[in-house]
Amino acid sequence: MQKPARVRILDAAHELMLTIGLARATTKEIAKAAGCSEAALYKYFANKEELFVTVLKERLPKLNPLLERLVEHPGERTVEENLTEIAREAAHFYAESFPIAASLYAEPKLKQRHDAAMRELGRGPHLPIRRLDAYLRAEQAAGRIGPDADTYAAASLLLGACAQRAFAYDMTEDGKPPQPVDEFAAGLVRTLLRGIG
C-alpha cells in the first residue's frame, strides 16, 4: 500500500534536502521524487520554506518540543539532567539539520529570501536559544541556578557547542567526533554548570 501523498512529500523533501541541500532541492524535484505533481505538493505546503520547517519538526530530533516542555515545567528533574537531555537532543538535531541548511550560505540571495520567509513563519535558529534562556531563567527564579548567571550566554554556549560538534569533525582523520554524543553532552553540561551553578 502506498503512503499518503503528504508523507511521501516529506520523505522526499527530507532525503533531497539531506543529499543535495536545501538550496538545490526544488519543489519540482521534491514532487517528482514523491511521485506526485508539484500542484499536489502545494496542496499540503504553501512554499518550500514551510516544507523545510515541517521537515525540521517532523523528521529531525525534537529539540523545540523538549525546550517548550522544560520551560513550562522546570524543576521536574535536576538542572544537570535537563541540560544533558537538551545537549544530547541538540547535538543530534544540528547533526541532521546542518547538512540540510548549509547550502543556503552558498547563495546569498536565496538565503535572504529564505530568512525573510522564516521570519514570516515565526521560525528560525534563534528560537532554541531563546527557549533555553527562558528555561534557565525559570530555574534561576527557583534558585537552582546562581542569581548572577548570564542565562542567555549559557544558552548560547550550550547550543553553540552542539552546533559546532555537527560542523567541526568532518575534516578529522576518521571524520568522527572524539567522543560519543552521550559523553559529549554530559561533559558539556558539567563544564557549563561550574559557571552558572
C-alpha positions, 0 to 999 in steps of 0.5 A: 500500500502506498503512503499518503501523498503528504508523507511521501512529500516529506520523505522526499523533501527530507532525503533531497534536502539531506543529499543535495541541500536545501538550496538545490532541492526544488519543489519540482524535484521534491514532487517528482521524487514523491511521485506526485505533481508539484500542484499536489505538493502545494496542496499540503505546503504553501512554499518550500520554506514551510516544507523545510520547517515541517521537515525540521519538526517532523523528521529531525530530533525534537529539540523545540518540543523538549525546550517548550516542555522544560520551560513550562515545567522546570524543576521536574528533574535536576538542572544537570539532567535537563541540560544533558537531555537538551545537549544530547537532543541538540547535538543530534538535531544540528547533526541532521539539520546542518547538512540540510541548511548549509547550502543556503550560505552558498547563495546569498540571495536565496538565503535572504529570501529564505530568512525573510520567509522564516521570519514570516513563519515565526521560525528560525535558529534563534528560537532554541536559544531563546527557549533555553534562556527562558528555561534557565531563567525559570530555574534561576527564579527557583534558585537552582541556578546562581542569581548572577548567571548570564542565562542567555550566554549559557544558552548560547554556549550550550547550543553553540557547542552542539552546533559546532560538534555537527560542523567541526569533525568532518575534516578529522582523520576518521571524520568522527567526533572524539567522543560519543554524543552521550559523553559529549553532552554530559561533559558539556553540561558539567563544564557549563554548570561550574559557571552558572551553578 
